[in-house]
Amino acid sequence: MHFLCFSAGRPLIPCLFHEITGLYCPGCGVSRMCLSLLRLDFKSALKANSAIMLLLPVGTVIAFQMAVRYVREGKTQPGPIQTVILSLMIVLLLIFGALRNLPAFTCLAP
């Protein structure tokens, strides 16, 4: 079992799910994606984890809306539309996690 992975000489956090099962979870590649985003390398970030990369803007908008709602109203729960969008995002991530482990979809692997 690896306790530390390296990418381009930099340590990365290993995925415990991948280490145990050998399968890619929906979050595999997020460390590489974040490092790529810090370098403004969007192509590499998209390759590392395309689902989270594409859902990141939507998630950021929802987080901002929820923060504003908390400041204005003191409510911590998402609104009804936000709940539907967050639920769809979860379903998409689960489908992405399943697809990236199928031989026909190796392009989705990190």
Summary of the structure (lengths in Angstrom):
residues: 110
radius of gyration: 16.2
end to end distance: 18.6
largest distance: 48.5
contacts: 258
relative contact order: 0.13
helix: 65%
strand: 5%
